[in-house]
Amino acid sequence: MKVLLRRGSDQVLGATIVARHAGEMISEVTIAIVRKQDLKALSQVIHPYPTQAQAIKQAADEYYHKIFLNPAIQFLLKLAAKLS
């Protein structure tokens, strides 16, 4: 799965899904595009596990982990934990 975002934001502009049931999965992304939602909205949806549709949530979660758990933030979190 590949999700295309608006430059400088996490608004969903499009997606490509290669999977056995991709046609069933893409509708969730289509709703996000039409409603101008961001990846956070897709990340917050509860998906049944294990299913192929959970790949949508995993893609959104991975994006947020890269943004919010970059080395600088990880350092600050470790520092805060030590000071607590």
PyRosetta script that sets phi, psi and omega in degrees:
from pyrosetta import init, pose_from_sequence

init()
pose = pose_from_sequence("MKVLLRRGSDQVLGATIVARHAGEMISEVTIAIVRKQDLKALSQVIHPYPTQAQAIKQAADEYYHKIFLNPAIQFLLKLAAKLS")
pose.set_psi(1, 135.9)
pose.set_omega(1, 175.6)
pose.set_phi(2, -129.8)
pose.set_psi(2, 129.8)
pose.set_omega(2, -179.5)
pose.set_phi(3, -112.1)
pose.set_psi(3, 131.5)
pose.set_omega(3, 178.1)
pose.set_phi(4, -98.9)
pose.set_psi(4, 129.5)
pose.set_omega(4, -177.0)
pose.set_phi(5, -117.8)
pose.set_psi(5, 155.3)
pose.set_omega(5, 173.9)
pose.set_phi(6, -67.2)
pose.set_psi(6, 135.8)
pose.set_omega(6, -178.7)
pose.set_phi(7, -57.3)
pose.set_psi(7, 129.7)
pose.set_omega(7, 177.8)
pose.set_phi(8, 83.4)
pose.set_psi(8, 2.2)
pose.set_omega(8, 178.0)
pose.set_phi(9, -145.2)
pose.set_psi(9, -177.9)
pose.set_omega(9, 176.4)
pose.set_phi(10, -114.1)
pose.set_psi(10, 23.8)
pose.set_omega(10, 176.4)
pose.set_phi(11, -70.0)
pose.set_psi(11, 130.5)
pose.set_omega(11, -177.3)
pose.set_phi(12, -76.8)
pose.set_psi(12, 124.5)
pose.set_omega(12, 177.4)
pose.set_phi(13, -106.6)
pose.set_psi(13, -25.7)
pose.set_omega(13, -178.2)
pose.set_phi(14, -176.4)
pose.set_psi(14, 175.5)
pose.set_omega(14, 178.8)
pose.set_phi(15, -160.9)
pose.set_psi(15, 154.2)
pose.set_omega(15, 172.9)
pose.set_phi(16, -125.6)
pose.set_psi(16, 129.5)
pose.set_omega(16, 179.2)
pose.set_phi(17, -127.1)
pose.set_psi(17, 126.8)
pose.set_omega(17, 175.6)
pose.set_phi(18, -115.6)
pose.set_psi(18, 104.6)
pose.set_omega(18, -178.9)
pose.set_phi(19, -163.3)
pose.set_psi(19, 166.5)
pose.set_omega(19, -178.6)
pose.set_phi(20, -58.7)
pose.set_psi(20, -40.0)
pose.set_omega(20, -178.1)
pose.set_phi(21, -114.9)
pose.set_psi(21, 40.8)
pose.set_omega(21, -177.1)
pose.set_phi(22, -59.8)
pose.set_psi(22, -35.9)
pose.set_omega(22, 179.5)
pose.set_phi(23, -61.2)
pose.set_psi(23, -32.0)
pose.set_omega(23, 178.0)
pose.set_phi(24, -79.6)
pose.set_psi(24, -28.1)
pose.set_omega(24, -176.9)
pose.set_phi(25, -82.1)
pose.set_psi(25, -32.7)
pose.set_omega(25, -171.8)
pose.set_phi(26, -67.9)
pose.set_psi(26, -23.2)
pose.set_omega(26, -178.3)
pose.set_phi(27, -61.9)
pose.set_psi(27, -34.5)
pose.set_omega(27, 177.9)
pose.set_phi(28, -64.0)
pose.set_psi(28, -40.4)
pose.set_omega(28, 178.2)
pose.set_phi(29, -70.0)
pose.set_psi(29, -37.2)
pose.set_omega(29, 178.7)
pose.set_phi(30, -60.1)
pose.set_psi(30, -40.9)
pose.set_omega(30, 177.6)
pose.set_phi(31, -62.7)
pose.set_psi(31, -41.6)
pose.set_omega(31, 178.5)
pose.set_phi(32, -61.9)
pose.set_psi(32, -39.1)
pose.set_omega(32, 179.7)
pose.set_phi(33, -66.2)
pose.set_psi(33, -48.5)
pose.set_omega(33, -177.5)
pose.set_phi(34, -62.6)
pose.set_psi(34, -38.4)
pose.set_omega(34, -178.8)
pose.set_phi(35, -88.1)
pose.set_psi(35, 2.9)
pose.set_omega(35, 179.9)
pose.set_phi(36, 56.2)
pose.set_psi(36, 44.3)
pose.set_omega(36, 179.2)
pose.set_phi(37, -90.3)
pose.set_psi(37, 165.4)
pose.set_omega(37, -179.7)
pose.set_phi(38, -105.6)
pose.set_psi(38, 178.2)
pose.set_omega(38, -179.7)
pose.set_phi(39, -64.5)
pose.set_psi(39, -26.6)
pose.set_omega(39, 179.0)
pose.set_phi(40, -60.3)
pose.set_psi(40, -39.4)
pose.set_omega(40, 178.2)
pose.set_phi(41, -61.9)
pose.set_psi(41, -42.3)
pose.set_omega(41, 178.9)
pose.set_phi(42, -69.1)
pose.set_psi(42, -32.9)
pose.set_omega(42, -179.8)
pose.set_phi(43, -69.2)
pose.set_psi(43, -30.4)
pose.set_omega(43, -176.0)
pose.set_phi(44, -83.6)
pose.set_psi(44, -10.6)
pose.set_omega(44, 178.3)
pose.set_phi(45, -72.7)
pose.set_psi(45, 135.1)
pose.set_omega(45, 177.6)
pose.set_phi(46, -83.9)
pose.set_psi(46, 122.2)
pose.set_omega(46, -180.0)
pose.set_phi(47, -109.9)
pose.set_psi(47, 142.1)
pose.set_omega(47, 176.1)
pose.set_phi(48, -64.8)
pose.set_psi(48, 147.2)
pose.set_omega(48, -178.6)
pose.set_phi(49, -126.7)
pose.set_psi(49, 138.3)
pose.set_omega(49, -6.3)
pose.set_phi(50, -89.5)
pose.set_psi(50, 124.8)
pose.set_omega(50, 173.9)
pose.set_phi(51, -141.4)
pose.set_psi(51, 162.9)
pose.set_omega(51, 177.3)
pose.set_phi(52, -68.2)
pose.set_psi(52, -29.2)
pose.set_omega(52, -178.5)
pose.set_phi(53, -63.9)
pose.set_psi(53, -21.7)
pose.set_omega(53, 179.5)
pose.set_phi(54, -67.0)
pose.set_psi(54, -15.0)
pose.set_omega(54, 177.0)
pose.set_phi(55, -59.5)
pose.set_psi(55, -30.5)
pose.set_omega(55, 178.5)
pose.set_phi(56, -63.8)
pose.set_psi(56, -48.6)
pose.set_omega(56, 178.5)
pose.set_phi(57, -63.6)
pose.set_psi(57, -41.3)
pose.set_omega(57, -179.1)
pose.set_phi(58, -63.4)
pose.set_psi(58, -38.2)
pose.set_omega(58, 178.2)
pose.set_phi(59, -65.0)
pose.set_psi(59, -43.7)
pose.set_omega(59, 179.0)
pose.set_phi(60, -66.0)
pose.set_psi(60, -42.8)
pose.set_omega(60, 179.1)
pose.set_phi(61, -62.2)
pose.set_psi(61, -41.5)
pose.set_omega(61, -179.7)
pose.set_phi(62, -62.6)
pose.set_psi(62, -40.1)
pose.set_omega(62, 177.6)
pose.set_phi(63, -59.2)
pose.set_psi(63, -48.1)
pose.set_omega(63, -178.3)
pose.set_phi(64, -68.0)
pose.set_psi(64, -33.6)
pose.set_omega(64, 177.6)
pose.set_phi(65, -65.7)
pose.set_psi(65, -37.2)
pose.set_omega(65, 178.8)
pose.set_phi(66, -67.8)
pose.set_psi(66, -37.9)
pose.set_omega(66, -178.3)
pose.set_phi(67, -75.0)
pose.set_psi(67, -50.6)
pose.set_omega(67, -171.3)
pose.set_phi(68, -89.9)
pose.set_psi(68, -13.2)
pose.set_omega(68, 179.2)
pose.set_phi(69, -115.9)
pose.set_psi(69, 37.6)
pose.set_omega(69, 175.0)
pose.set_phi(70, -70.4)
pose.set_psi(70, 165.2)
pose.set_omega(70, -174.4)
pose.set_phi(71, -53.8)
pose.set_psi(71, -38.7)
pose.set_omega(71, -178.9)
pose.set_phi(72, -65.2)
pose.set_psi(72, -43.5)
pose.set_omega(72, -179.6)
pose.set_phi(73, -70.0)
pose.set_psi(73, -38.0)
pose.set_omega(73, 176.6)
pose.set_phi(74, -59.8)
pose.set_psi(74, -42.5)
pose.set_omega(74, 178.0)
pose.set_phi(75, -60.2)
pose.set_psi(75, -45.8)
pose.set_omega(75, -179.7)
pose.set_phi(76, -63.8)
pose.set_psi(76, -38.9)
pose.set_omega(76, 178.6)
pose.set_phi(77, -65.4)
pose.set_psi(77, -41.3)
pose.set_omega(77, 177.9)
pose.set_phi(78, -65.4)
pose.set_psi(78, -41.0)
pose.set_omega(78, 178.5)
pose.set_phi(79, -63.1)
pose.set_psi(79, -43.9)
pose.set_omega(79, 179.1)
pose.set_phi(80, -63.3)
pose.set_psi(80, -38.5)
pose.set_omega(80, 179.0)
pose.set_phi(81, -65.0)
pose.set_psi(81, -38.9)
pose.set_omega(81, 180.0)
pose.set_phi(82, -68.3)
pose.set_psi(82, -34.8)
pose.set_omega(82, -177.9)
pose.set_phi(83, -78.4)
pose.set_psi(83, -16.5)
pose.set_omega(83, -178.2)
pose.set_phi(84, -75.9)
pose.dump_pdb("model.pdb")
